[in-house]
Amino acid sequence: MDDCPQRQQPYRTLAVVAVAAWLAAVPALSLLGHRRLAIIWLGAEVLVLAIIRLQRPDGTWIAARSRAFDVVFGLLLAVGLFALSYYANLPRVR
């Protein structure tokens, strides 16, 4: 049985659609030639999801890991993506 009230269901659906659209923008930006922007976009998404994970109560997301691990890992991943985004526009080595 679903423990989510009916009034919250559209917000869950909207959140899933927003994350899917944000993720779909990353390869689209890359294919359009904006590789560095695509990596920055992905880093921003990881950062936002880490902040959301910090705000959400326990038991609402996957409970296999602790909240602290998810937040720290997300922040480190976002910082790494931002730091390495400079290298996305380097010319190919032939």
Phi and psi restraints in degrees (value plus and minus 20) as a CYANA .aco file:
   2 ASP   PHI    -100.2   -60.2
   2 ASP   PSI     107.1   147.1
   3 ASP   PHI    -110.1   -70.1
   3 ASP   PSI     -11.3    28.7
   4 CYS   PHI    -115.5   -75.5
   4 CYS   PSI     105.5   145.5
   5 PRO   PHI     -82.5   -42.5
   5 PRO   PSI     133.6   173.6
   6 GLN   PHI     -79.0   -39.0
   6 GLN   PSI     -52.2   -12.2
   7 ARG   PHI     -91.3   -51.3
   7 ARG   PSI     -40.4    -0.4
   8 GLN   PHI    -108.9   -68.9
   8 GLN   PSI     -35.8     4.2
   9 GLN   PHI     -79.9   -39.9
   9 GLN   PSI     -62.9   -22.9
  10 PRO   PHI     -82.7   -42.7
  10 PRO   PSI     -51.3   -11.3
  11 TYR   PHI     -89.6   -49.6
  11 TYR   PSI     -56.9   -16.9
  12 ARG   PHI     -84.9   -44.9
  12 ARG   PSI     -65.3   -25.3
  13 THR   PHI     -82.2   -42.2
  13 THR   PSI     -63.1   -23.1
  14 LEU   PHI     -82.6   -42.6
  14 LEU   PSI     -59.5   -19.5
  15 ALA   PHI     -85.0   -45.0
  15 ALA   PSI     -62.0   -22.0
  16 VAL   PHI     -85.1   -45.1
  16 VAL   PSI     -62.5   -22.5
  17 VAL   PHI     -85.2   -45.2
  17 VAL   PSI     -60.2   -20.2
  18 ALA   PHI     -84.5   -44.5
  18 ALA   PSI     -63.8   -23.8
  19 VAL   PHI     -85.8   -45.8
  19 VAL   PSI     -61.1   -21.1
  20 ALA   PHI     -83.9   -43.9
  20 ALA   PSI     -61.0   -21.0
  21 ALA   PHI     -86.1   -46.1
  21 ALA   PSI     -61.0   -21.0
  22 TRP   PHI     -83.5   -43.5
  22 TRP   PSI     -62.0   -22.0
  23 LEU   PHI     -87.0   -47.0
  23 LEU   PSI     -57.5   -17.5
  24 ALA   PHI     -86.9   -46.9
  24 ALA   PSI     -45.8    -5.8
  25 ALA   PHI     -90.1   -50.1
  25 ALA   PSI     -46.1    -6.1
  26 VAL   PHI     -84.2   -44.2
  26 VAL   PSI     -75.6   -35.6
  27 PRO   PHI     -87.6   -47.6
  27 PRO   PSI     -49.8    -9.8
  28 ALA   PHI     -83.9   -43.9
  28 ALA   PSI     -64.7   -24.7
  29 LEU   PHI     -82.7   -42.7
  29 LEU   PSI     -60.2   -20.2
  30 SER   PHI     -85.1   -45.1
  30 SER   PSI     -62.7   -22.7
  31 LEU   PHI     -87.4   -47.4
  31 LEU   PSI     -47.0    -7.0
  32 LEU   PHI    -102.2   -62.2
  32 LEU   PSI     -19.4    20.6
  33 GLY   PHI      76.6   116.6
  33 GLY   PSI     -15.0    25.0
  34 HIS   PHI    -121.9   -81.9
  34 HIS   PSI      47.1    87.1
  35 ARG   PHI     -87.0   -47.0
  35 ARG   PSI     -63.4   -23.4
  36 ARG   PHI     -85.5   -45.5
  36 ARG   PSI     -61.2   -21.2
  37 LEU   PHI     -83.1   -43.1
  37 LEU   PSI     -56.7   -16.7
  38 ALA   PHI     -83.0   -43.0
  38 ALA   PSI     -60.5   -20.5
  39 ILE   PHI     -90.0   -50.0
  39 ILE   PSI     -60.4   -20.4
  40 ILE   PHI     -83.4   -43.4
  40 ILE   PSI     -60.5   -20.5
  41 TRP   PHI     -80.7   -40.7
  41 TRP   PSI     -64.4   -24.4
  42 LEU   PHI     -85.4   -45.4
  42 LEU   PSI     -61.3   -21.3
  43 GLY   PHI     -82.3   -42.3
  43 GLY   PSI     -59.6   -19.6
  44 ALA   PHI     -85.2   -45.2
  44 ALA   PSI     -58.1   -18.1
  45 GLU   PHI     -85.8   -45.8
  45 GLU   PSI     -63.8   -23.8
  46 VAL   PHI     -82.1   -42.1
  46 VAL   PSI     -60.8   -20.8
  47 LEU   PHI     -83.4   -43.4
  47 LEU   PSI     -65.2   -25.2
  48 VAL   PHI     -83.1   -43.1
  48 VAL   PSI     -62.7   -22.7
  49 LEU   PHI     -86.3   -46.3
  49 LEU   PSI     -53.7   -13.7
  50 ALA   PHI     -86.5   -46.5
  50 ALA   PSI     -60.7   -20.7
  51 ILE   PHI     -86.9   -46.9
  51 ILE   PSI     -60.0   -20.0
  52 ILE   PHI     -83.4   -43.4
  52 ILE   PSI     -60.6   -20.6
  53 ARG   PHI     -82.6   -42.6
  53 ARG   PSI     -54.1   -14.1
  54 LEU   PHI     -86.5   -46.5
  54 LEU   PSI     -55.2   -15.2
  55 GLN   PHI    -102.2   -62.2
  55 GLN   PSI     -48.8    -8.8
  56 ARG   PHI     -93.1   -53.1
  56 ARG   PSI     123.3   163.3
  57 PRO   PHI     -90.2   -50.2
  57 PRO   PSI     139.1   179.1
  58 ASP   PHI     -85.4   -45.4
  58 ASP   PSI     130.3   170.3
  59 GLY   PHI      69.6   109.6
  59 GLY   PSI     -22.7    17.3
  60 THR   PHI    -118.5   -78.5
  60 THR   PSI     -38.5     1.5
  61 TRP   PHI    -136.9   -96.9
  61 TRP   PSI    -194.5  -154.5
  62 ILE   PHI     -77.9   -37.9
  62 ILE   PSI     108.2   148.2
  63 ALA   PHI    -116.4   -76.4
  63 ALA   PSI      -3.4    36.6
  64 ALA   PHI     -95.5   -55.5
  64 ALA   PSI     -44.1    -4.1
  65 ARG   PHI    -144.0  -104.0
  65 ARG   PSI     144.0   184.0
  66 SER   PHI    -100.8   -60.8
  66 SER   PSI     139.6   179.6
  67 ARG   PHI     -82.7   -42.7
  67 ARG   PSI     -61.9   -21.9
  68 ALA   PHI     -80.3   -40.3
  68 ALA   PSI     -63.1   -23.1
  69 PHE   PHI     -81.6   -41.6
  69 PHE   PSI     -67.1   -27.1
  70 ASP   PHI     -79.9   -39.9
  70 ASP   PSI     -63.1   -23.1
  71 VAL   PHI     -88.9   -48.9
  71 VAL   PSI     -67.4   -27.4
  72 VAL   PHI     -84.1   -44.1
  72 VAL   PSI     -64.4   -24.4
  73 PHE   PHI     -82.5   -42.5
  73 PHE   PSI     -63.1   -23.1
  74 GLY   PHI     -82.9   -42.9
  74 GLY   PSI     -62.6   -22.6
  75 LEU   PHI     -84.7   -44.7
  75 LEU   PSI     -63.8   -23.8
  76 LEU   PHI     -84.5   -44.5
  76 LEU   PSI     -60.2   -20.2
  77 LEU   PHI     -84.6   -44.6
  77 LEU   PSI     -62.6   -22.6
  78 ALA   PHI     -84.1   -44.1
  78 ALA   PSI     -64.9   -24.9
  79 VAL   PHI     -82.1   -42.1
  79 VAL   PSI     -61.6   -21.6
  80 GLY   PHI     -82.5   -42.5
  80 GLY   PSI     -61.7   -21.7
  81 LEU   PHI     -84.4   -44.4
  81 LEU   PSI     -64.0   -24.0
  82 PHE   PHI     -81.9   -41.9
  82 PHE   PSI     -63.0   -23.0
  83 ALA   PHI     -86.5   -46.5
  83 ALA   PSI     -57.4   -17.4
  84 LEU   PHI    -108.7   -68.7
  84 LEU   PSI     -24.2    15.8
  85 SER   PHI     -84.4   -44.4
  85 SER   PSI     -43.8    -3.8
  86 TYR   PHI     -78.8   -38.8
  86 TYR   PSI     -55.7   -15.7
  87 TYR   PHI     -99.5   -59.5
  87 TYR   PSI     -24.0    16.0
  88 ALA   PHI     -88.7   -48.7
  88 ALA   PSI     -48.1    -8.1
  89 ASN   PHI    -121.1   -81.1
  89 ASN   PSI      -5.9    34.1
  90 LEU   PHI     -88.4   -48.4
  90 LEU   PSI     127.3   167.3
  91 PRO   PHI     -87.5   -47.5
  91 PRO   PSI     135.7   175.7
  92 ARG   PHI     -88.8   -48.8
  92 ARG   PSI     125.9   165.9
  93 VAL   PHI    -113.6   -73.6
  93 VAL   PSI     107.5   147.5
